[in-house]
Amino acid sequence: MKKDQIFEFFRRLAEANPAPETELEFGNTYQLLVAVTLSAQATDVGVNKATRALFREVRTPAEMVALGEEGLKEHIKTIGLFNTKAKNVIALSQILVDRYGGEVPADRDAMVELPGVGRKTANVVMNCAFGAETFAVDTHIFRVGNRTGLAKGKTPLAVEKQLEKKVPQPFRVGAHHWLILHGRYICKARTPECWRCPVVDLCGFRDKVLSKGAKKAAA
């Protein structure tokens, strides 16, 4: 995809959704970090169901530590890998209390040192909470990047590096959200809904599904 096509790609996505946001529910930066950590191998819908009651009770790392691992498990037991996630959330909360005065550091390198926090999670928090131009590559963005030709790569990090090079201003902060939402609701894994895609003419995917009910396409 050429530079002018990439600009037009994001211009159209921005026109359709001028103020994109994460679909995870949270009240502050710490809750965002917890929600994103819990969302690994889980849906945003499932995480939101589990965290609504939790976040009414827990707003700070200190309150999470006070809740304890077993108390946290009761809230998140509907989420996959909840035992490991509960252990990590309590551990990262204790570190935030001990090292950072209960605040989430606005530093990706510091964040990825926290238990259970990988590069993707740190990128989401940096983008959503601190307005950083980061590109958190999940399965949706990985698929959209490769399928459309926007950012090809064999690994999430490779796709992230391509996005860092190619995404122009003024779309860099919102790009992560537009791509996730596009992959979640239109450029779906099994059958992309090309017939209603606003960027279908810019997309390099060969096996476009141009009518509803057509055969499924390869990812």
Steps between C-alpha positions, in 0.01 A plus 500: 500500500646836394527811718201676346293184535596460866399860571166444326455169686517671837317811384196288419514306827533829688208651312280207600616510865662836589568417867584130531542350847575165656195288574642403839330677790715677760499803726870582528839399364551226757166340418588520131826315565313230691231468233751466218701245698184297555402525133779270376330204328162640604242730344444859604136413563598222740753718680250784541245265655758385754647839583185709549449381857876473560567859400223629725694344786857547381631828363867495605787251522484517880133403495580209267771375733254526789243301302754221460549227246206286611268799511607600149443148369138516609452804278684371193432125508296524178811617310744255348827437688353680802729330753818622330349839427395549864851419618653744252255783575566476874876489438502797262278695739746444784785623280303812408448571869863430595683663209267753340291644781193319376516659154542332162828622346467679167786289368463192280829346611401533866156354431626189322702415811175456694371141539260404224557818300639446151582744225147496359343580838752777565435646153125510565545681832754742356259582218169514688620657825794713391426578135817336373537408133521127568360213297378206706483209258236247601352227279271751328774747410734218397235368262399840360860607452589188305174450314468855369869547429514797736765345724626153421702295744540145627487605865303760698822694561576507127150638428542755780828621349336536159217704650749723681664576164189536286215655698492876427386792708237590609400135537778354713330521841168361379637240258509220758129542574389534138684184399369293792141609441535444126627147560240425765193613309579507127829332405407188696719192515277240336298713263602863446197715423659669200161595357462765770867591549582872460855424379431201276646670192828568683536146634742254344310187605434288192203290614264780591148404612302754304150382578330396823469125524790431264748223574745541784839644417843394614654708778 
